[in-house]
Amino acid sequence: LSPTRPPYCGCTTKSVERIGIPSYKWLTETNTCAAGAGKQSTVFVGPLNMAASFNRSSWWMKGDVISSELRITNNRGTGEAGLTGFGPNINTIKDPRYGRNSELPSE
């Protein structure tokens, strides 16, 4: 990757077929589901709704389900999901102009 040539912000690595290394996607959106896992992916409510429940165990269960789906998709070699997922930020919203407030549990 190069900051001066496209793709500027790639999230996949190419495979090295001569030594048997497959391609890998290292940024998978896991905010509400395992994005790219296909139709079998479980979709959860957004972080604002999860936070409104004040149920800490629901966060752990969501993480368990999404991590299992990422592993299954990766092991099968189907879909566009990698093993490295990123989800909601943990910081509170300090400025409403941030623009991605729906991805934060906030206060």
TORMARSE-474315 format. One line per 10 residues: their letters; for each residue x, y, z of C-alpha. Coordinates in Angstrom, 3 decimals. Example, Ala and Ser with C-alpha at 12.3 -4.5 7.8 and 13.67 -1.06 7.14 Angstrom:
# residues 2
AS) 12.300,-4.500,7.800 | 13.670,-1.060,7.140
***
This chain:
# residues 107
LSPTRPPYCG) 0.000,0.000,0.000 | 1.098,3.498,-0.736 | -0.318,6.794,0.561 | 0.153,8.289,-2.908 | -1.303,5.536,-5.137 | -4.726,3.849,-5.058 | -5.964,1.981,-3.146 | -5.154,4.548,-0.478 | -6.662,2.670,2.404 | -6.767,-0.997,1.492
CTTKSVERIG) -7.947,-3.609,3.939 | -6.948,-6.779,2.123 | -3.666,-8.471,1.439 | -3.060,-10.410,-1.722 | -2.450,-14.117,-1.672 | 1.000,-15.580,-2.238 | 0.105,-18.668,-4.217 | 3.645,-19.983,-4.675 | 3.929,-20.626,-0.913 | 0.243,-21.291,-0.223
IPSYKWLTET) -0.725,-18.148,1.715 | -4.324,-17.110,1.018 | -5.542,-13.528,0.759 | -6.677,-11.920,3.994 | -9.114,-9.151,4.900 | -8.058,-7.417,8.081 | -10.856,-4.889,8.561 | -14.331,-6.305,8.991 | -17.193,-4.110,10.189 | -18.751,-5.659,13.303
NTCAAGAGKQ) -20.822,-2.749,14.556 | -24.195,-4.481,14.133 | -23.202,-7.727,12.387 | -20.289,-9.564,10.833 | -20.334,-7.534,7.631 | -19.379,-9.604,4.628 | -20.258,-12.907,6.267 | -23.205,-13.359,3.936 | -26.863,-14.075,4.504 | -26.169,-16.292,7.510
STVFVGPLNM) -24.924,-13.332,9.555 | -26.925,-12.357,12.647 | -27.859,-8.670,12.724 | -28.000,-6.946,16.096 | -29.360,-3.560,17.090 | -26.976,-0.632,16.999 | -24.724,0.400,19.888 | -27.102,3.147,21.063 | -29.893,0.621,21.547 | -27.560,-1.886,23.208
AASFNRSSWW) -26.418,0.802,25.645 | -30.010,1.834,26.386 | -30.720,-1.671,27.703 | -28.022,-1.331,30.421 | -27.500,-5.075,30.006 | -23.768,-5.817,30.082 | -24.201,-9.505,29.334 | -25.865,-8.675,26.005 | -22.579,-7.059,24.856 | -20.678,-10.245,25.691
MKGDVISSEL) -23.243,-12.420,23.910 | -23.143,-10.164,20.839 | -19.354,-10.410,20.747 | -19.504,-14.187,21.117 | -21.954,-14.597,18.237 | -20.140,-12.197,15.901 | -16.729,-13.725,16.625 | -18.108,-17.210,15.935 | -19.615,-16.047,12.649 | -16.332,-14.440,11.592
RITNNRGTGE) -14.444,-17.653,12.376 | -16.982,-19.822,10.504 | -16.907,-17.552,7.444 | -13.110,-17.497,7.452 | -12.792,-21.268,7.868 | -15.240,-21.941,5.039 | -13.543,-19.410,2.779 | -16.890,-17.858,1.918 | -17.858,-14.215,2.080 | -15.727,-11.132,2.500
AGLTGFGPNI) -15.081,-11.315,6.250 | -11.706,-11.459,7.920 | -10.896,-12.403,11.491 | -10.081,-8.851,12.564 | -13.287,-7.014,13.345 | -13.888,-3.482,14.491 | -17.035,-2.356,16.206 | -18.311,0.599,18.183 | -15.949,3.055,19.797 | -15.916,3.121,23.567
NTIKDPRYGR) -15.449,6.858,24.048 | -18.402,9.072,24.845 | -19.682,11.577,22.328 | -18.171,14.922,23.188 | -19.028,16.737,19.985 | -22.315,16.160,18.101 | -20.600,17.201,14.852 | -18.663,13.903,14.904 | -21.110,12.482,12.355 | -20.945,8.838,13.403
NSELPSE) -22.751,9.177,16.696 | -25.006,6.200,15.994 | -21.949,3.941,16.235 | -21.201,4.955,19.831 | -22.918,3.702,22.983 | -22.306,7.110,24.584 | -23.931,8.464,27.703
***
